[in-house]
Amino acid sequence: MFQLIKSLEKSEKRNLKLFAGRNSGAETLKSMQLFNALDKLPEYDEKMLLKKVPAVSKQQLSNTKALLYKQILGSLRIIREDMNVDMQLREMMDSARILYNKGLYLQTLKILDKMKELARCYHQLTYLQQALFFEKKIEGLYITRSIQNRADELAREADAVTETVNNINTLSNLALQLYSWYIQNGHARNENDIKTVRLFFEKSLPKNAAQLQGFYEKQYYYQSYAWYAFIKLDFLMFYRYTQKWVDTFETNPQMIALETTMYIKGVHNLMSAHFDLMNRDKLAATIKQFKHFVQTKLVQDNNNNRITGYVYLYTAVINLHFLEGTFNKGLKMVPYLEEMLVEHGLYLDRHKVMVFYYKIACLYFGSGDNKKAIDYLNRIINQKDDLRTDLQCYSRLLHLIAHYELGNFDLLEYLIKSVYRYMAKMENLSKVEEEMFRFLRNAFKFNAKTIRPEFEKLLTKLKRYQHNRLEARAFAYLDVISWLESKLYGINVQDVIRKKYLRASRSTKRGCIKRHFRT
């Protein structure tokens, strides 16, 4: 309840007091005193709360809190009702039941017709099912209409809706289970992971899935394929299905208001796909469009949408800095990101926070500030979480490299053994990682003159794995190639990436000019 109170806006607090003011009973007075006290507390403290509200005894506190919680939800329901299709449909069903109980069957059917029309418009099939069930009940008990074959029509319609709901249930289960696999494990580690996920995917996917036409059927079909592709590091397939995910909303614009968070998630994954494919221009264009969307009333008026929108927007902006090699520019965002993580900490899951810490650490590492990078990597390592074991592994590997950069050779031997054991336990060691450990194990034995040939040898070895599908995971998390090149050129990682970006941009422009003249 304390979290709910802290999430209220000024207008919502004012509406609560008006809502509660309709009942001037003693219990309501106590609940509002409790609200005022909780609203002023910086954090929940029951002893302090009881001191501030002497009218509520310790024995009464539980019931008073329950009443206040109910009042808050009731007041929010009133001011949000016209904005929410779910609430409108529930209100229609309530009205239909009231009319039915009064014996006004024709009026009940009129309400149900309107309810079905609204439910179809917004693809709300569970409400459509309820309306059809109620309509069949009325038609089975009373002769209300003269339409021929009405029973057959209702039966066909109900069967079609039930089949669609079953398809949605199957596909949404598949999408959720694949996403859960990724959250737990990250990308596929080996051929066995790919085989396991593929068999599960093929077994769970409905045979007629590609022919399904409903909005939610398409949505969960595209989401399932997107997570399947992302797990097995097929970034081109991931891009295709995240684009379809977003396009489904674009062709059904009324659904953006109803399923805003799902749409935001789709755009986030589309931006991630552009980043994974290193498509800087499309990422920049999508960020620009998404930034405009995040500033709309639809997002700003909803706490959940606003926070989610900003988290994904800033994630994409950091990714753009990675592609452009402008790490120092990206670091200017860090104070604001820290503020956001504190302010909205209650609403951010551990996974999102962990990803932010890793990306911030990469910004510092790329800019040459290894101490700061270690600070943020320690936040991940010290969590000892069971989420994203892949991200935890690469946090430890980057942590190891940062200590090497600082010359902390006394720590290095211990850290190498510790990280190697951790990654081996997770069955996480790829050939790239094996080569990295082999190099780091011996790196502190070399001096400034003899280390350069070792860097060159390692770079040559790792470049062989760049196009190996099962090794792609290592390069997706940690740009080891650019780090090695930075050591050879004597510059920061961001400068290596920046040069690559500028060289690629000039090459693209020259290609465009040549195509123009050929045309």
N, C-alpha and C positions, 0 to 999 in steps of 0.2 A: 504493500500500500504506500509506503514511503517513496518507493521508486515511481509509482504512478503519480503521486502528488508533485514530485519534482519534475515530471514530464509535462505538467499542465502549463498552458500559456495563460497570460493575464485575462484574456477574454473568457477562457474556460473556467478560471477561478471565479470570475465575476458571475458567470452563468450558474455555477454550483451554488453560490450563496443565494441567488434568486430562486433556484430550484428548491433548496432546502427551506427557504423562507415561507414557502406555501404551507408548511406544517410547523407550527410554532410550539410543538410539544417539548417536554423536558428532555427527552432522549435526543431529539434533533438539535436542541441547544447545546447539549454536551458534545455531540458529534462535530458540530461546527467549531466549538472551542478546541477540540482535539485537532481539527484540520488547521486552524490558525497556528497552533503550537508546532505542529509537524512541518508546516510550510516555512517556519522561521529557523528550524534546526538545520545545521550544516550537515549532520549525519545522524542516523537513527540511534537514539539513546533513551531507553525506556525509563530509567531512573529520573533523568532530566525531564522527560515528558510528563511523568506523574506529578512532578513538582510544579510544572507550568500549568497543569490542568487539575487543580485540587478537587474540582467537582466530580471528577472520574476516579473512582477507587481502583485499586489493583485488580479486584475481583470483577469490576465492570469493564475493564479495559478491552478485553477480547471481544465482547458483544458490541461495544461502542465502535471499535475499529471495523467490525463486520458491517455495521450499519453505515458508517462513513464510506466504506468501499462501495457498497451498493448505491449510495447516493451519488458518488462520483461517476460511476458507470451510467447511472440513470440520466444524469445531467448531460453527459457526453453523447449519449444516444440521441437525445432531443436535437442537439445542434448539428450532429453529423448525419442525421437520418436522410435528409434530402440529397446528400452527397454519395450515398452508398447504395448500390443496386441490391445487395444482399438484404439490407434493412427494408428497402421498398418492397421486395418480394415477400419477406416475412410479414410485413404489415398487410399486404394483399391477402396472404393466406389466413392471417388472424381475422380480417374483415369477412372473408368467405365463410369461416367457421361460425362467426357471430350470426351472419345471415342464415346459414344452414340451420342453426339451433332455433331460429325464429320461424323456420318453415318456409322461408322465402327462397325457394330453390332456383327459380329463374334468375333472380338477382345474384344468387351465389354463382351460377354458371357464367353470368356476364363478368363477374369479378375474376373468375378462373380463366376466362378467355383472355382478359387483359394481362393476367399474370403469365400465361403461356406465351403471349406475344413478346412481353418484356424478357422473359427467360430465354426465348429463342434468339432474340436480338443480341443478348450478351452471353449466349452459349452456356447458360446456367442449367445444366441438365438435371441435377438433383431436384431443383425446384420444379422443373417441368414434370419430372416423375411424380412429385407430390400432387401437383395440380391434376395430372391425368388419373392418378389413383382416386383422388377425391371426386373427380368427374364421373369415373366408372361407378363409384359408390352411389352417387345420386341417380345416375341412369339406371342402375340395377334395382333401385328401390322405388323410383317414381317415374311415371311416364311424363316427361317434360318437353320432349321435342318430337316433331313429326318427320325428321330427316331419316330417310331410308338407310339401312345398313350402318347406322350409327355405331352399333356394337362392334362391327367388323373394323370400322375406321379407328375406333379407340384402341382396339386390340393391336392393330398393325402399328399404330403410333407408339403405343407403350412398348411393344417388342423392339421397335427400332431404337427408341431412347435407351432401353435397357442394354442392348447390344453395344451402343456407343459408350455408355457409362462403363461397361466391362472393358472395352478397349482402352479407354482413358485410364482406368485403374491399373491395367496390366502395364501400359507404357509409362505411367507416372512412377510405378514401383521400380521399373527397370532404370529409369533416369535417376531416381533417388539412390538406388543401390550402387550404381556406377559412380555417382558423385561421392557417396560414402566411402567407396573403395579408394578413390583418389585422395580424399581428406585424410584417410588413415595411412596410405602408403605412398602417395605421390605418383609420379610416372612409373611405368613398367621398368623393372630392374633387369630382367633377363627374358629369355625365350619362354621359360616356364610361366612367368607372369602374363606375358602376351597370350599364351595358349589358354591359360585359366580364364582370363577375361573374355577372350574370343568365344570360348565354349559357352560360358555363362550368357554372353550377349546373344549368340545365335539361338540358344535354347529358350531364352526369355522373350525374344522378339516375336510378336504375332506374325503369322505367315502373310496376312493381307495388309500389313502395316503400311506399306508404300502406297496403297490405294485409298487409305482413309482420308476423309475430307473435312471432318469437323475441326474447329479451331484448336481445342485442347488436344485432340488426337495428333494433329500436326505438330503442335508445340512440344509434346512429350516425346514424339518420334524424333524430332530434330535435336532435342536436348539429349536423348539417349545416344544418338550417333555422335554428337559433339563430345560428350564425356568419354565415349568409347575411343574416339580418335585422339583425344587429348592424352588419355592414359597411355596409349601406345605410341605417342610422340609423332603422330601423323598430322602435322600442323596444317597442311593444305586441306585435308578433309575437315579438320577442326574449323578452319575458316569458312569452308562451304556451308557447313551446318549451322554455325553461329549466324552467318548471313541470312540463312533461311529462317532461323529463329526470329531475328529482328524483322525480316520481310513479312512474316505472318502477321505481326502487329501492324506494320505499315499498311497492309491491305485490309486490316480490321481495326481502324483507328479508335473506334469506340472502346476497344478492349484495353487500350493503353491506360485509360482512366481507371478501369476496373482492376487490372493486373499490373499496376505500375511497377512494383518491385520485380516482377518476373521480366518485364520489359527492360528495366535498368540492368538486371543481371545479364540479359541477352546482349545489350550494348557493351557491357563490361567485357564479356567473353569475346565479342567481335573485336574490341580494341586489343585484347590480349593476343588474339590470332594475328592481327596486323603486326604486333610487336614480335611475336615468335617467327613470323615470316620476314621480319626486318623491313617491312613496308612502311617507311617513315611518312610518306606523303598521305597515304590512306589513314594512318594512325592520327596524324595532325588534323586531317579533315574531320574525322569522326569525333575527335576530342572537341573541336570547335562546335559541332552540332550538339554534342552531348552537354557541353557547358551551357549552351542556350536552353536546352531542355531542363537542366537542373535548376535554372533560375525561374522557371515557370511557376505559376500559382499551384498547379497540380502537385508539384514536388515540395515546394516551400511550405505549403499548408499541412503537410503530413510529416510528423517527426521521423517516422521510420524511413519514408522515401528520401527525406532531406539528408539524413545521416548516411544512408546507403549510397545515395547519389554522390555525395562529396567524397566518401571513401574511395569509390571506384574512379571518380574523376582524378583525384590526386595520385592514385596508383598509375593511371594511364599517363599522366603528365611526367611522373618520375621515369616511366618506361621510355617516353619520348626523349628525355635527357640522356638516358642510357644510349639510345640509338644515335643521337647527335654528338655524343661525347662532351656534353655541357654539364658535367657533374657539379662543378662549383655553383653554377646557376641553380641547379636542383637543390643544393644544400640550403639555399635561402628559404626554402619551404619548410625546413625541419622545425624551427620554433613553432610555426603555426600547426604543423602536424602533431607535435608534442602536446600543444594546447588542446587540439581536437581529441586526441587519445585520452586525455584526462577528463575533459568536459563530457565526452560521450562514452566514457569507459563502461558504464552500466549497460549500454546498448550494443557494444561491439563484442563479437565472439572472439575466442582465443586465437582462432585461425587467422582472422583478419589482422589482429594486432601483431602476430608472429610474422606475417608477410611484410607488414610495414617496417618492422624492426630490421628484417633482412635487407629490404630495399634501401633503407637509410644507411645500413652498414656498408652496402655496396657503393653507395654514393661517396661515403667517406674514404673507403678503400681506394676507389678509382681516382679520387682527388689527391691521394697521398697522405691522408690523415689516418694512419693505422691505429693510433691510440683510441680515437673516437669510434672507429670501426669495431674494435675489440669491445668497447663499452656496450654497443648495441648487440653484438653477437653474444655477449655474456647474458643478456636479458633472455635470449632464446635458449641458450645452453642450460641456464640455471632453472628454467621452468620445469625441466624433466617431464615434459608432456608426452602423451601418446599420440598426438596429432602430427601429421606430415613428417613421418620419420625421415623422408628424403630431405626435407628442408633442414631438419635438425642435423643430419649428416653433413650437408654442405656448409652449414653454419660452423660446424667444428673444423671442417677442412679450410674454410676461409680464415677462421680464427687462427689456425696453425700457420697459414701463409703470412698473416698480418704480424704475428710474433717473429717470424723469420725476417720480415722486412725491417722490424725494429731492432734486429740483432740480438734477440733474447735467446741465445743459444743454450743457456743453462736450463731454460724451460723446454726447449725444443725436443730433446730426446724423450722426456717424459710425455709431452703432449702427443708426439708421433705414435708412441705405443698405445696411449689412451684412445686416441681417435681411430687408430687402426683396429683396435679391439672392438670399439663401438660399431664401426661400419661393417666389420666382418660378422659381428653378431646379428646385424640387420640384413645380412646377405646382400650388402649394398656395394661391394667392391667391383668396379668395372676395370677394364684394362687401362683407361685413362687415369683412374684413381691409383691403381697399382703403380703406374709409372711415376705419378706425383709423389707417392710415399717413398718409392725407391730413391728418387732424386733428393727429397728433403732429408731423408735419413743420413745422406752423405754430404749435404750441402755445406754444413758448417765446418767440414774438413778442408774446404778449398779457400784460397785467398782471392783477392780481387782480380788477379791475373788469370788464375787457373779456372775460375768459375765460369767465365764467358763461354768456353767450348762446351761446358756441361749444359748451359742454357740452350745453346744451339742444337746439341744432340737431342735434348728433351723436346724442343720445339719441332724438330724434324719427325720425331716419333709420334707426337700427338697429332700433327697435321694429317697423318695417315688415317686417323680415326674420325676425322671431321664429318665424313659422309656415311659413317657406319650408324645404322639406325639405333642399335642398342647402346652406342656410346654418346648419342646425341643428348642424352639426359645430363651428362656431365657439363657439356658446353652450354646447355640451356640455363643452368644454375650459376655457372662460374666461367667467365670468359678467360680461361687459362691461356689461350693463344695470345690475347692482347697483353696479358700480364707478362708473359715471357718476352714478347716483343718490347715491352716497356723496359725490361731489364737490359736487353741488348742495346736499345737506343738511348738509355739513360734518361728517360722521361716518365711522367706519370701515365697510368693506364688510360685516363680520360683523354690525354693528348694523342695516344695511339689510335683510340676509337674515333676521335675528332678528325684526324688525318684520313682515316679510312672513309668516314662519312663524306668529307669534302671531295675526296677523290672520286667516290661513287657518284656524287651529285654532278660533278663536272662531266663525268662519263655519260650520265643520263642525258644531260643537256646537249652534249655533242651528238648523241644518238638521235635526239628529237630533231635537231637541225638537219642532220643527214636525211632523215625520213621526210622532212618537210621539202627539201630540195628534190628528192626522188619523186615525191608526189607532184 
